[in-house]
């Protein structure tokens, strides 16, 4: 990779595989900026990679500076229960579970006969998103 002299390196994966990789890249003298997936957003990533995290950019959706009661509740509870700062992947899972709970509540129950209502509520909740299909 060093011989190729990349302008940027994109890596996806969790901290337990990416932190050693980033450390190895830096130890090999590769100084290109590294862009990582939201899974890089973990305190453990920094603990494992240490100074090698300099020049690493994380693409993700957890905005810790946003003034939102839900975000504050998540980060506070996560810190209290886990003993370390909330992370991007955890926030995504938390949001998905809240979305499911809300859809189930609106549908009225988890009965097979009400499955159509549940699908309708879920579809309306994610309708603004679009996906490329083959």
N, C-alpha and C positions, 0 to 999 in steps of 0.2 A: 504494500500500500504506500509506503514511503516513496518508493520509486515513481509511483503514479502522481504524487504531489497533488492530491485532491484540493479543490477550493473549499469544500465542506464535506462532512461525513454525517450521514443520517443513520441512526441506530434505534432499533426498537427492541424492547425486552424489559424484564424486571431487574431491579437493583442487584440481585445476586449473580446475574450473568453480565450485566452491562458495566457495573462498577469495575470489575477486574479487566474487562475489555478496554474501557477508557484509560485505566491505569497503564495497561500494556501499550496502547497507542502513544500515550504521552512519554512513556519510558523509551519508546523506539524513536523519539524525536519528532513525532508527527504533531504539528501545531495547528493544523486546520481546525476551524470551528467545528464543534460537534453539535448536531441537533438530535435531541432524544424525544421519544414518545412520552406520553403523560405518565407512564410507569417510572420514569426517571425521578419524578417528583416524590421522593421518599428520603426521609432523614437518613436511613440506612445507606442509601446511595452515596451520600456525602461522607458518612463515617467510613465506608469501605474505600472509596476512591480518594479521599483526602484532597490534597492540593490539585490533583489531576482534574477536578471538576471545573477549574478555571477555563473559561471559553466554551462551556457547555450551555446550550440553550434548550429549554424544555417547552414542547408544544403541548398545551393542555388547556383545560377549561376551568380550573379552580382559581378564581380571582379572590385572593385573601383580603384585598383592600376594599372590595365591594361592601357597601353598607346595607346588609340584608340580615334580618332577624334569623332566617333559616340558616344562612351561612354561619353566623355567629354561634347559633345553637349547635350545629354540626361540629364545628371546630372546638368548641368548649367541651362538649360531651366526649368527643373523640380523645382529646388530651386527657380528660379525667379518667376515662376507662382504659385507654391503651398506654398512657404514660409517656406518649410522645406526640408531636404535632400531626394534625390531620394531613392526609395525602390525597392527591388528585384521583387515583383509582378508587379509593375508598369513598370519596365524595360522589363519584359517578354511580357507584353501587348504591349509596345512600339515596341519591336522587331517583334511581330506577325503582327501588323498593317503595319509596314514598308515592311515586306515580302509580305503581301497581295497587297499593293500599287505597289510594284515592279512587281509582277505577273500580275496585271491588266494592267500596263503600257506596259509590254512585249507582252501581249495578244492583245493589241490594243484597247479594249473597253469592256464595260460591257453588250454586246449584247448576248442574248441567243445562237445565232448561233456560237459565239466565245467561248462559255463555254468549249468546248473540248480543245481549246488552253489554256485557263486559267487553267484548271485542269492539263494539261501537264506541264505548267510552275511551278505550285505549287508542283506537284509531283517531278520534277527535283530539286526544292529548298530544299525539305526535304528528298530526296532519301537516303542520308546516314543514316538516322534514321531507326530503326526497332522496331516493336511492337509485343508483344506476343498476339496472337489472340486465342480465345477459340475454 
